[in-house]
Amino acid sequence: MPTPLFFSDNAVAKVRELVEEEENSDLKLRVFVTGGGCSGFQYGFSFDENQEEDDTVIERGGMVLLVDPMSYQYLVGATVDYQEGLQGSQFVVQNPNASSTCGCGSSFSI
């Protein structure tokens, strides 16, 4: 079995904060990979109430992270984190599979 996807403490705390703000305990953070971006692929994040049958589900601290099967293959062993810095606050993916990334941090190639 491949190494799972990791959900950092910061990301769990931010998801909890956003779910509480929306007052909707059914919301889950979905991370996905799409074609495009400076390096060929880019990460995306959305909140989703629906969990698909073939989603990979990572639960931590009562919060849920969803990944579709196509995206999961690119994210095995990666960490979903939440960072606050000079360039703003955002969810980020630290991906050991990426052979290169671009300065924006949301685009990568394999």
BAKOL-398568 format. One record per residue (C-alpha): residue number from 1; residue in one letter; x negated, y, z negated. Coordinates in nm, 4 decimals, decimal comma. Example, Ala and Ser with C-alpha at 12.3 -4.5 7.8 and 13.67 -1.06 7.14 Angstrom:
<recs>
<rec num="1" residuo="a" east="-1,2300" north="-0,4500" up="-0,7800"/>
<rec num="2" residuo="s" east="-1,3670" north="-0,1060" up="-0,7140"/>
</recs>
This chain:
<recs>
<rec num="1" residuo="m" east="0,0000" north="0,0000" up="0,0000"/>
<rec num="2" residuo="p" east="-0,1414" north="0,3432" up="0,0908"/>
<rec num="3" residuo="t" east="-0,2330" north="0,5973" up="-0,1710"/>
<rec num="4" residuo="p" east="0,0788" north="0,7920" up="-0,2664"/>
<rec num="5" residuo="l" east="0,1385" north="1,1613" up="-0,2355"/>
<rec num="6" residuo="f" east="0,0685" north="1,3646" up="-0,5501"/>
<rec num="7" residuo="f" east="0,2890" north="1,6369" up="-0,6975"/>
<rec num="8" residuo="s" east="0,0842" north="1,8796" up="-0,9141"/>
<rec num="9" residuo="d" east="0,1923" north="2,0240" up="-1,2499"/>
<rec num="10" residuo="n" east="0,2128" north="2,3730" up="-1,0946"/>
<rec num="11" residuo="a" east="0,4345" north="2,2488" up="-0,8105"/>
<rec num="12" residuo="v" east="0,6632" north="2,0609" up="-1,0505"/>
<rec num="13" residuo="a" east="0,6973" north="2,3718" up="-1,2708"/>
<rec num="14" residuo="k" east="0,7780" north="2,5961" up="-0,9717"/>
<rec num="15" residuo="v" east="1,0333" north="2,3519" up="-0,8308"/>
<rec num="16" residuo="r" east="1,1983" north="2,3355" up="-1,1749"/>
<rec num="17" residuo="e" east="1,2074" north="2,7167" up="-1,1920"/>
<rec num="18" residuo="l" east="1,3633" north="2,7470" up="-0,8439"/>
<rec num="19" residuo="v" east="1,6178" north="2,4695" up="-0,9069"/>
<rec num="20" residuo="e" east="1,7230" north="2,6405" up="-1,2323"/>
<rec num="21" residuo="e" east="1,7521" north="2,9784" up="-1,0532"/>
<rec num="22" residuo="e" east="1,9814" north="2,8212" up="-0,7924"/>
<rec num="23" residuo="e" east="2,1736" north="2,6372" up="-1,0664"/>
<rec num="24" residuo="n" east="2,1796" north="2,3281" up="-0,8450"/>
<rec num="25" residuo="s" east="2,0233" north="2,0186" up="-1,0011"/>
<rec num="26" residuo="d" east="2,0660" north="1,8285" up="-0,6702"/>
<rec num="27" residuo="l" east="1,7925" north="2,0317" up="-0,4975"/>
<rec num="28" residuo="k" east="1,4718" north="1,8490" up="-0,4078"/>
<rec num="29" residuo="l" east="1,1550" north="1,9875" up="-0,2487"/>
<rec num="30" residuo="r" east="1,0977" north="1,8454" up="0,0984"/>
<rec num="31" residuo="v" east="0,7493" north="1,8622" up="0,2511"/>
<rec num="32" residuo="f" east="0,7103" north="1,7910" up="0,6209"/>
<rec num="33" residuo="v" east="0,4600" north="1,8095" up="0,9036"/>
<rec num="34" residuo="t" east="0,5411" north="1,9650" up="1,2409"/>
<rec num="35" residuo="g" east="0,3435" north="2,0188" up="1,5562"/>
<rec num="36" residuo="g" east="0,1975" north="2,3660" up="1,6056"/>
<rec num="37" residuo="g" east="-0,0063" north="2,6066" up="1,4012"/>
<rec num="38" residuo="c" east="-0,3665" north="2,7078" up="1,4658"/>
<rec num="39" residuo="s" east="-0,5036" north="2,3555" up="1,4207"/>
<rec num="40" residuo="g" east="-0,2393" north="2,1317" up="1,5802"/>
<rec num="41" residuo="f" east="-0,0122" north="2,0473" up="1,2874"/>
<rec num="42" residuo="q" east="0,1406" north="2,2582" up="1,0163"/>
<rec num="43" residuo="y" east="0,3046" north="2,1967" up="0,6818"/>
<rec num="44" residuo="g" east="0,6564" north="2,3014" up="0,6025"/>
<rec num="45" residuo="f" east="0,8584" north="2,3139" up="0,2836"/>
<rec num="46" residuo="s" east="1,2310" north="2,3352" up="0,2277"/>
<rec num="47" residuo="f" east="1,4838" north="2,2565" up="-0,0417"/>
<rec num="48" residuo="d" east="1,7237" north="1,9770" up="0,0388"/>
<rec num="49" residuo="e" east="2,0212" north="1,8310" up="-0,1470"/>
<rec num="50" residuo="n" east="2,0223" north="1,5193" up="0,0713"/>
<rec num="51" residuo="q" east="1,7821" north="1,2321" up="0,0361"/>
<rec num="52" residuo="e" east="1,7599" north="1,0200" up="0,3506"/>
<rec num="53" residuo="e" east="1,7466" north="0,6414" up="0,3288"/>
<rec num="54" residuo="d" east="1,3922" north="0,6253" up="0,4692"/>
<rec num="55" residuo="d" east="1,2448" north="0,9175" up="0,2713"/>
<rec num="56" residuo="t" east="0,9518" north="0,8590" up="0,0411"/>
<rec num="57" residuo="v" east="1,0521" north="0,9885" up="-0,3023"/>
<rec num="58" residuo="i" east="0,7980" north="1,1169" up="-0,5532"/>
<rec num="59" residuo="e" east="0,9504" north="1,2023" up="-0,8894"/>
<rec num="60" residuo="r" east="0,7564" north="1,3824" up="-1,1577"/>
<rec num="61" residuo="g" east="0,8787" north="1,5671" up="-1,4635"/>
<rec num="62" residuo="g" east="1,2383" north="1,5214" up="-1,3505"/>
<rec num="63" residuo="m" east="1,1726" north="1,7016" up="-1,0202"/>
<rec num="64" residuo="v" east="1,1817" north="1,5254" up="-0,6831"/>
<rec num="65" residuo="l" east="0,9609" north="1,5613" up="-0,3761"/>
<rec num="66" residuo="l" east="1,0867" north="1,4107" up="-0,0479"/>
<rec num="67" residuo="v" east="0,8802" north="1,3161" up="0,2575"/>
<rec num="68" residuo="d" east="1,0161" north="1,1756" up="0,5835"/>
<rec num="69" residuo="p" east="0,8384" north="0,8701" up="0,7356"/>
<rec num="70" residuo="m" east="0,6796" north="1,0627" up="1,0256"/>
<rec num="71" residuo="s" east="0,5284" north="1,3228" up="0,7918"/>
<rec num="72" residuo="y" east="0,4228" north="1,0694" up="0,5270"/>
<rec num="73" residuo="q" east="0,1588" north="0,9130" up="0,7538"/>
<rec num="74" residuo="y" east="-0,0205" north="1,2503" up="0,7667"/>
<rec num="75" residuo="l" east="0,0179" north="1,3165" up="0,3944"/>
<rec num="76" residuo="v" east="-0,1021" north="0,9897" up="0,2359"/>
<rec num="77" residuo="g" east="-0,3359" north="1,0793" up="-0,0501"/>
<rec num="78" residuo="a" east="-0,2560" north="1,4523" up="-0,0319"/>
<rec num="79" residuo="t" east="-0,1554" north="1,6766" up="-0,3219"/>
<rec num="80" residuo="v" east="0,1354" north="1,9195" up="-0,3064"/>
<rec num="81" residuo="d" east="0,0460" north="2,2174" up="-0,5237"/>
<rec num="82" residuo="y" east="0,1771" north="2,5651" up="-0,5946"/>
<rec num="83" residuo="q" east="-0,0722" north="2,8506" up="-0,5986"/>
<rec num="84" residuo="e" east="-0,0478" north="3,2168" up="-0,6822"/>
<rec num="85" residuo="g" east="-0,3197" north="3,4430" up="-0,5483"/>
<rec num="86" residuo="l" east="-0,4094" north="3,7568" up="-0,3580"/>
<rec num="87" residuo="q" east="-0,2414" north="3,6240" up="-0,0437"/>
<rec num="88" residuo="g" east="0,0831" north="3,5620" up="-0,2301"/>
<rec num="89" residuo="s" east="0,2481" north="3,2657" up="-0,3934"/>
<rec num="90" residuo="q" east="0,3149" north="2,9493" up="-0,1994"/>
<rec num="91" residuo="f" east="0,3373" north="2,5736" up="-0,1984"/>
<rec num="92" residuo="v" east="0,0208" north="2,4281" up="-0,0439"/>
<rec num="93" residuo="v" east="-0,0997" north="2,0846" up="0,0606"/>
<rec num="94" residuo="q" east="-0,4506" north="1,9697" up="-0,0276"/>
<rec num="95" residuo="n" east="-0,4971" north="1,6984" up="0,2320"/>
<rec num="96" residuo="p" east="-0,8047" north="1,4696" up="0,2361"/>
<rec num="97" residuo="n" east="-0,6944" north="1,3423" up="0,5812"/>
<rec num="98" residuo="a" east="-0,7305" north="1,6809" up="0,7510"/>
<rec num="99" residuo="s" east="-1,0483" north="1,7000" up="0,9584"/>
<rec num="100" residuo="s" east="-1,0121" north="2,0765" up="0,9857"/>
<rec num="101" residuo="t" east="-0,7835" north="2,3470" up="0,8542"/>
<rec num="102" residuo="c" east="-0,7351" north="2,7088" up="0,9405"/>
<rec num="103" residuo="g" east="-0,7598" north="3,0162" up="0,7201"/>
<rec num="104" residuo="c" east="-0,3857" north="3,0324" up="0,6555"/>
<rec num="105" residuo="g" east="-0,3994" north="2,6971" up="0,4753"/>
<rec num="106" residuo="s" east="-0,0775" north="2,5721" up="0,6320"/>
<rec num="107" residuo="s" east="-0,2237" north="2,4321" up="0,9535"/>
<rec num="108" residuo="f" east="-0,4536" north="2,1321" up="1,0003"/>
<rec num="109" residuo="s" east="-0,5793" north="1,8687" up="1,2418"/>
<rec num="110" residuo="i" east="-0,6510" north="1,4984" up="1,1930"/>
</recs>
